[in-house]
Amino acid sequence: MFDMDTDTDTMTETTLTIRQMCDAYDVTPRTLRFYESKELLFPIREGQKRLFTRRDRARLKLILRGKRFGFSLEEIRQLLDLYYIGDQQATQLKRTLDIASDRLGDMERQRAELDMAIDDLKAQMKLVDDMLVHRAPLHAATE
């Protein structure tokens, strides 16, 4: 999940501009600057120009995946930082699994609550529908 060695991009360029990153990953420049300010991405700075390396692209993919799963930016940052501690990613993988397990539990609870709410709403709609079916049409009372 947070393996930064595999970069399946078909992009062959060494670096990408902010516009190229936005186009490739469907994000805004503001998003990239925000991730940079949170020390999640580390583009090369050439004056005002930002150049994103293969490492940045891999990190961005992992950030977006983590966000999709509901991980906080702080959790994502910590997981990305664990990549470099030198234990062949064992700590990073274990921590990722711990966070993912917690998040999966949260998602399953949310789904159960949503399923109950959907069932309740359907039952209420059926009651209202039944009430309407058993009432005389409004125009019949005025004839």
Contacts in CASP RR format, 6 or more apart in sequence:
PFRMAT RR
TARGET T0000
AUTHOR 0000-0000-0000
METHOD contacts of the structure
MODEL  1
MFDMDTDTDTMTETTLTIRQMCDAYDVTPRTLRFYESKELLFPIREGQKR
LFTRRDRARLKLILRGKRFGFSLEEIRQLLDLYYIGDQQATQLKRTLDIA
SDRLGDMERQRAELDMAIDDLKAQMKLVDDMLVHRAPLHAATE
1 62 0 8 1.000
1 65 0 8 1.000
1 93 0 8 1.000
1 96 0 8 1.000
1 100 0 8 1.000
2 62 0 8 1.000
2 79 0 8 1.000
2 80 0 8 1.000
2 82 0 8 1.000
2 83 0 8 1.000
2 89 0 8 1.000
2 92 0 8 1.000
2 93 0 8 1.000
2 96 0 8 1.000
3 89 0 8 1.000
4 55 0 8 1.000
4 58 0 8 1.000
4 59 0 8 1.000
4 62 0 8 1.000
4 80 0 8 1.000
4 83 0 8 1.000
6 58 0 8 1.000
7 54 0 8 1.000
7 57 0 8 1.000
7 58 0 8 1.000
7 61 0 8 1.000
9 24 0 8 1.000
9 54 0 8 1.000
9 57 0 8 1.000
11 24 0 8 1.000
11 57 0 8 1.000
13 20 0 8 1.000
14 53 0 8 1.000
14 54 0 8 1.000
15 44 0 8 1.000
15 51 0 8 1.000
15 52 0 8 1.000
15 53 0 8 1.000
16 24 0 8 1.000
16 51 0 8 1.000
16 52 0 8 1.000
16 57 0 8 1.000
17 49 0 8 1.000
17 50 0 8 1.000
17 51 0 8 1.000
17 52 0 8 1.000
18 29 0 8 1.000
18 32 0 8 1.000
18 43 0 8 1.000
18 49 0 8 1.000
18 50 0 8 1.000
18 52 0 8 1.000
19 29 0 8 1.000
20 52 0 8 1.000
21 27 0 8 1.000
21 32 0 8 1.000
21 52 0 8 1.000
21 56 0 8 1.000
21 57 0 8 1.000
21 60 0 8 1.000
22 28 0 8 1.000
22 29 0 8 1.000
22 32 0 8 1.000
24 57 0 8 1.000
25 57 0 8 1.000
25 60 0 8 1.000
25 61 0 8 1.000
25 64 0 8 1.000
27 60 0 8 1.000
27 64 0 8 1.000
32 41 0 8 1.000
32 43 0 8 1.000
32 50 0 8 1.000
32 52 0 8 1.000
32 60 0 8 1.000
35 41 0 8 1.000
35 60 0 8 1.000
35 63 0 8 1.000
36 42 0 8 1.000
36 43 0 8 1.000
36 50 0 8 1.000
38 73 0 8 1.000
38 77 0 8 1.000
39 77 0 8 1.000
40 59 0 8 1.000
40 63 0 8 1.000
40 73 0 8 1.000
40 76 0 8 1.000
40 77 0 8 1.000
40 80 0 8 1.000
41 52 0 8 1.000
41 56 0 8 1.000
41 59 0 8 1.000
41 60 0 8 1.000
41 63 0 8 1.000
42 55 0 8 1.000
42 56 0 8 1.000
43 50 0 8 1.000
43 51 0 8 1.000
43 52 0 8 1.000
43 53 0 8 1.000
43 56 0 8 1.000
44 50 0 8 1.000
44 51 0 8 1.000
44 52 0 8 1.000
44 53 0 8 1.000
45 51 0 8 1.000
52 60 0 8 1.000
59 80 0 8 1.000
62 76 0 8 1.000
62 79 0 8 1.000
62 80 0 8 1.000
63 73 0 8 1.000
63 76 0 8 1.000
63 80 0 8 1.000
66 76 0 8 1.000
67 73 0 8 1.000
67 76 0 8 1.000
69 100 0 8 1.000
69 103 0 8 1.000
70 103 0 8 1.000
71 79 0 8 1.000
71 99 0 8 1.000
71 103 0 8 1.000
75 99 0 8 1.000
78 95 0 8 1.000
79 92 0 8 1.000
79 95 0 8 1.000
79 96 0 8 1.000
79 99 0 8 1.000
82 89 0 8 1.000
82 91 0 8 1.000
82 92 0 8 1.000
82 95 0 8 1.000
83 89 0 8 1.000
83 92 0 8 1.000
85 91 0 8 1.000
85 92 0 8 1.000
END
